[in-house]
Amino acid sequence: MPIVQFARFKTDKPDEMVQIVRRAKTIFEKHGAEFLRLSRFHTGAWAGQLLVATRYSSWEVYGKVQEAVAKDPEFAQVQADGMKIAELQGRNIAVGIDL
């Protein structure tokens, strides 16, 4: 069952944030995430905010990627750069259901 983690950010510098998330994508996928996607909300209460979604094939892979990213100095810099221009608004994890 796939695991998808969502992180929602508010920023007044979306173009800069896109560049930062591109760097994060490379890191997460290198460590085993199936993908990292970036979207922007266009309607609703979160309009203008950015959504980062990462997908993992299982809880085991999710744990391995999270551990690897936490130890990756390049990601530490990416995260620091992102936090200078964006504020984390929420984080959720969704677990796929096999039908």
C-alpha positions as CSV (number, residue, x, y, z in Angstrom):
1,M,0.0,0.0,0.0
2,P,1.4,3.4,-1.0
3,I,2.2,6.0,1.6
4,V,1.8,9.7,0.6
5,Q,3.1,12.5,2.7
6,F,1.8,16.0,2.2
7,A,3.3,19.3,3.4
8,R,1.6,22.6,2.8
9,F,3.6,25.9,2.7
10,K,2.7,29.6,2.7
11,T,5.2,31.9,1.0
12,D,5.3,35.3,-0.7
13,K,8.2,34.0,-2.9
14,P,6.7,31.1,-4.8
15,D,9.2,31.2,-7.7
16,E,12.1,30.9,-5.2
17,M,10.3,28.1,-3.4
18,V,9.9,26.2,-6.7
19,Q,13.7,26.2,-7.1
20,I,14.2,24.9,-3.5
21,V,11.6,22.2,-4.0
22,R,13.4,21.1,-7.2
23,R,16.5,20.5,-5.1
24,A,14.4,18.5,-2.5
25,K,12.9,16.4,-5.3
26,T,16.4,15.2,-6.4
27,I,17.3,14.3,-2.8
28,F,14.1,12.5,-1.9
29,E,14.0,10.4,-5.1
30,K,17.7,9.6,-4.7
31,H,16.9,8.1,-1.3
32,G,14.0,6.0,-2.6
33,A,10.8,8.1,-2.8
34,E,8.7,7.1,-5.8
35,F,8.2,10.8,-6.6
36,L,8.0,14.3,-5.2
37,R,5.4,16.7,-6.7
38,L,4.7,20.3,-6.2
39,S,1.3,21.9,-6.6
40,R,-0.3,25.3,-5.9
41,F,-3.8,25.7,-4.5
42,H,-5.9,27.9,-6.7
43,T,-9.2,27.9,-4.7
44,G,-10.4,27.5,-1.2
45,A,-9.0,28.4,2.2
46,W,-5.4,27.5,1.1
47,A,-5.4,29.4,-2.2
48,G,-1.9,30.5,-3.1
49,Q,-0.2,28.0,-0.8
50,L,2.1,25.3,-2.1
51,L,1.6,21.6,-1.6
52,V,4.6,19.2,-1.6
53,A,3.6,15.5,-2.0
54,T,6.0,12.6,-1.7
55,R,5.0,9.0,-2.4
56,Y,6.6,5.8,-1.0
57,S,5.8,2.2,-1.9
58,S,5.5,1.1,1.8
59,W,5.9,2.1,5.4
60,E,9.4,0.4,5.3
61,V,10.5,2.5,2.4
62,Y,9.0,5.7,4.0
63,G,11.0,5.0,7.1
64,K,14.2,4.4,5.2
65,V,13.8,7.6,3.1
66,Q,13.0,9.7,6.2
67,E,16.1,8.4,8.0
68,A,18.3,9.0,5.0
69,V,17.0,12.5,4.4
70,A,17.4,13.4,8.1
71,K,21.1,12.5,7.8
72,D,21.7,14.2,4.4
73,P,23.6,17.5,4.8
74,E,22.4,18.6,1.4
75,F,18.8,18.3,2.5
76,A,19.6,20.1,5.7
77,Q,20.6,23.1,3.6
78,V,17.6,22.8,1.3
79,Q,15.3,22.7,4.3
80,A,17.1,25.8,5.9
81,D,16.7,27.7,2.6
82,G,13.0,26.8,2.4
83,M,12.3,27.9,6.0
84,K,13.8,31.3,5.3
85,I,11.1,32.1,2.7
86,A,8.2,29.8,3.6
87,E,6.1,28.8,6.6
88,L,5.0,25.2,7.1
89,Q,1.2,25.3,7.4
90,G,0.4,21.6,7.8
91,R,1.7,18.1,7.3
92,N,-0.3,14.9,6.7
93,I,0.2,11.3,5.8
94,A,-2.3,9.3,3.8
95,V,-2.2,5.5,3.4
96,G,-3.5,4.0,0.2
97,I,-6.3,1.4,0.4
98,D,-6.1,-1.6,-1.9
99,L,-9.4,-2.0,-3.8
